[in-house]
Structures are given as C-alpha cells and as structure tokens.
Amino acid sequence: MKTKWMESAQALLRLPEDIIYDIPKIVWIGRQLLFIENHKGLLFYSDRNIAFSSGCGKVLIAGQDLLISAMTNEQVTVRGIVEDVRIEYHKEHPE
Amino acid sequence: MNRTLPGYVHVRVKGEGRQLLIAELSLKKVEIRMLQETGPEEITFLIRLQAISSLRRAAFKKGCAVSLSQGGGVYYYLLKMQSRISIILALCIACLMFYGSLQFLWGINVEGGSPEVRTEAEELLRLNGYQSGALMRQLSSEKEVISSLYQSIEQISWAGFEWNGTRLTVHIREKKELPPTAKDEAAHLVASKTGTVQRMLIDAGTPVKERYQVVKKGELLVSGFIGAEGKEKAIHASGEVYANTWYETNVTIPVDTMIYTLTGKQYSSYALQTGDVKTPDIHINRASFSIHQKDRVVKTFDVFGWKVPIEVIHTNHKEVKKAKKKLTMEQIKEAGIKIGAKQVLAQTGGTGTITKEKILHEQIENGKVKLTIYYQALEEIAEVKPFTEETRE
C-alpha cells in the first residue's frame, strides 16, 4: 500500500528514485574514487574488501589499498584502486 | 580548554575486534575520516574530538587495543598557543603601545620667517597646547591656531600646517616691508626735452608753465607744492604735458636698388614624415632655377579624431628673378622721409606723433643720396623728479 502510494507520488512529482526508495546511490569515478550515498553503516573494513549495509542489501567493494577518506552517516568516500562493486540483495527484496 | 572547539584525534586500533568497533561507530553515526589498514590487525582513522566518548563506549569489551595520538585542528592549535601565551601577550601589548604612541604629537618644528617670529610662533603654539607629548585628540583645530597666529603676530602673512605622521611642521611666511613706492614720494614734473608746450593735462600739482611757452630740458613744468602760500603741502605731482619738439636726421639711400620678383614658374615636391624620419622629396615637373623660393606646407590627417602619425610635406618651389631698379628722386625722398620718421618716433618713446617734416639738404655721392630732414613731433615731455635739496626750495 505504502509502496504504491510512493510510486504514484514519484511519478507525479518526477522525483529521483533514490530519494523515494531506501536504496543506495553509488558513484564510481575512474578506478580511484567511489561515493556511496544513503548507506546504513560500515560492516567490514580491510584494505582489500569493504562492506556496507544499505536499504536493499550489502554493498561489497573489492580492490587494493582501499581507504575510507570520509564517512558520515549519509555519505562515504572510498579511495584506492577499486576493482569491483557488488550488491548482495536481501532475500525479501523484489529484485 | 573548551572541548567544543573544532579538532580531530588520530586513533589506532589493534586486535580482532576492530571490525566490530568501526561497525558500531558507523551505527552510532560517528564521522570517520582517513580509515586505513596500517598493518596486520591494525587500523587507523581520525575522529572528531567530540566523538571520543562514543569511541570509548564502543571500544568497551571488544577485545581490541585503542590508542589515541594527538591530532590537529583549532583545539590543538590553541593548546599549543597556551604555552606561548606570554609571547602573544607581549606582542599584543607592543602593538597596543605602538598604536597608542601614534595618538601623540612627538615633535613640532616651525620653519620660515625670522628667528624672533619663529620663537613667538612657537610660544603661541605651546599656549594652544601644541607641544611634544600632547594627545592629538585634545589639540585645538588647525584653523583656530592659524587664525590666532595671524591675529597675534602681525609680521606673519601666511602660516600652514604640515603633518608628517606624528611630527608637525608649521611653515611661516613673513610680510616683506615694501620700499615706499615712487608714487607716494613727493615730486615735481620737469621737462625731459626742449620744446614748446602745446597741451597740459595735470592730475595733481600746480602748473608753472603755460601753453605755447618754450621750455628747456630740466625746467620745472608742474610743481609738487599745493595750497595757499605759507600753508603749502608737498605732493606727488602727476599729469601729462605735450610739447612740440624738433629733430634733425640724416638718411642715406642708394639710387640703384636690387629687387627680387617671381617669374611665375614653379613646381611642387612631396615628402612623407613620421617623427624624425623623412622620406626624400619626390619632385613633379622638376625645373632648375638659379634662385628659388621654397614654401613648405605640412599636412596632417585625422581619422575619427585620432591623429595619423604620418605627415605629408608639400613644398612649392618658385623661380625668383633678380633685377636692378633705378629710383627717381621723388621716390628716394619719399622713402627717406619714412625712414627718418621711424628713427624720430623711436626717440619719442612711443608717445609722439610727427606733425611736420622738411628736407633741409640733399646730396648725391657715389650713387647714394644723402638727405638731411627736419621733423617736428608732438610728444609727452613731463618727467617725474623727486624733491631734492635744490628743488625743494
């Protein structure tokens, strides 16, 4: 019911989807820089793997010499050589 | 020191529980910067100074060792500064003292005028509060002081203030006693030349001579004494006395004169000039003239009010012919009278006019005519003569 109402509101007001749904927005710039917005907390950190919790599941980042240069409760900036970004969805998630 | 000031701390976490610690910090929405793995089972990051209590709670029973080392930011900067407080205070006090010292007048100098006037002016300035060490804010205004200088010291014709930072220079100009002018001095009018008085226009004084009276050079024309006999008063006699004077001049004129006339033949040449650089002349229909006259015209050009730096020089070459001309006696006499009149007028000092002229003698000698001419001129002959021991009587 709630989802339907939000879908119609988003269609009517033409709002970006990441605002309406509780899903992360990931911006990957080259190999060096990665921005993640709307995360739910850091789950794991090492210089090769980083895991974040998000509204739709786990965001898994793999690479070398990874470094979290800034982390607030909204946004994360990851530097280093980013090789792979994957999202491991929750089981109940429709996608 | 206030812990709300911006600052950050460098945190080093060692041990197995480090992942749990950062996950919990992340859950508590603690801002983390520069999180990196620095060794086996060791991570380092920066957290805000205010988040240290959250870190302490998160690290409790996690099985990891947390060590804090000093970070940066305003908080630590101020902490460092605390140890140098004495230097800072001294610097502030020095600045304040320097600023304070600028509020005082540190030197006063009076320039110009005689030493007496200078001393008088210095004294007056001191009375008005203008002395070394006086607070500038409390000094009376420049206008007031200058007007009091003018009022108190008569010899001053001008005074001006010049401030050089905290030093004041007062410039003074003294009145110069002018020598008594010739106009104020009691004087007679005497004749500067011998002649017959024709017109007397007297502004001041008692006339001694009358119209048509012959006067010699140096004779008294207008007396500087006025008033009834016995109650005479000496004044500066003034006025104009016109008299007929006589001159005799000798003029020599050659019978044959050389004259130059234009033949009418001419040609033009053009050249360009910019600054000091000039191109050679380009002649159009060039002809060779034995004697020629050049007329040069420089043309400049304007483009929308802007002067073009190139000038065109147009030269007009005209042929000139030399010819001998024999003058008649009448022409010679006419020319001689004109030349002589000029010489006479030069002697009258610009005030005279020729009233009569007559050729007294003429003689032809070696192709030249010698003329002796008599002139009668009307001119102003009055001359101011100040009283001397002789003229006073």
Interface residues (C-beta under 8 A of the other chain):
Chain A: G41 L42 L43 F44 Y45 S46 D47 L66 L67 I68 S69 A70 M71 T72 N73
Chain B: Q19 I22 A23 L25 S26 L27 K29 E31 I32 R33 M34 L35 Q36 E37 I43 F45
